[in-house]
Amino acid sequence: MKLQEEANAHINKKYNRFKNEFNELIKPLRALLKDNLHDKPELENALLHLIETELWTRRSVEVHGIKS
């Protein structure tokens, strides 16, 4: 059982690192868009697609995991 716990800890560490790095990129990008683009349909569309990117990324990690 110890081996399984170590494997799970390794996977969780990789997942947490990826999640943190991803959020460090997405949050400033969202702020950049909101701060520099006019509140028009194009901004809303860009933000919507950014959310879609986040959801597809989360799905990919859940289904396929993270590359080694």
C-alpha positions in Angstrom: 0.0 0.0 0.0 2.9 2.3 0.6 3.9 2.3 -3.1 0.3 3.3 -4.1 0.4 6.2 -1.6 3.7 7.4 -3.0 2.4 7.2 -6.6 -0.7 9.1 -5.6 1.4 11.8 -3.8 3.5 12.1 -7.0 0.5 12.5 -9.2 -1.1 15.0 -6.8 2.1 17.0 -6.7 2.3 17.2 -10.5 -1.4 18.1 -10.7 -1.1 20.9 -8.1 2.0 22.3 -9.8 0.2 22.3 -13.2 -2.9 23.9 -11.7 -0.9 26.6 -10.0 1.1 27.4 -13.1 -2.0 27.4 -15.3 -3.8 29.8 -12.9 -0.7 32.1 -12.8 -1.1 32.5 -16.6 -4.9 32.6 -16.9 -5.6 35.2 -14.2 -3.2 37.9 -15.5 -4.5 37.2 -19.1 -8.1 37.7 -17.9 -7.1 40.9 -16.2 -5.2 42.1 -19.2 -8.2 41.6 -21.4 -10.6 43.4 -19.0 -8.2 46.3 -18.4 -7.3 46.9 -22.1 -10.3 46.0 -24.2 -13.6 47.9 -24.5 -16.6 46.3 -22.9 -18.0 45.1 -26.3 -19.1 41.7 -27.6 -15.5 40.9 -28.7 -14.3 41.1 -25.1 -17.2 39.0 -23.8 -16.4 36.4 -26.5 -12.7 36.4 -25.6 -13.6 35.9 -21.9 -16.1 33.2 -22.8 -13.4 31.3 -24.8 -11.0 31.7 -21.9 -13.5 30.0 -19.6 -13.9 27.3 -22.3 -10.1 26.8 -22.3 -10.1 26.4 -18.6 -12.9 23.8 -18.7 -11.3 21.8 -21.6 -8.0 21.9 -19.8 -9.5 20.6 -16.6 -11.3 17.8 -18.5 -8.1 16.8 -20.2 -6.3 16.5 -16.9 -9.1 14.5 -15.4 -9.3 12.1 -18.3 -5.7 11.8 -19.5 -3.6 13.2 -16.6 -0.5 15.3 -17.1 2.5 14.4 -19.2 5.5 13.1 -17.4 
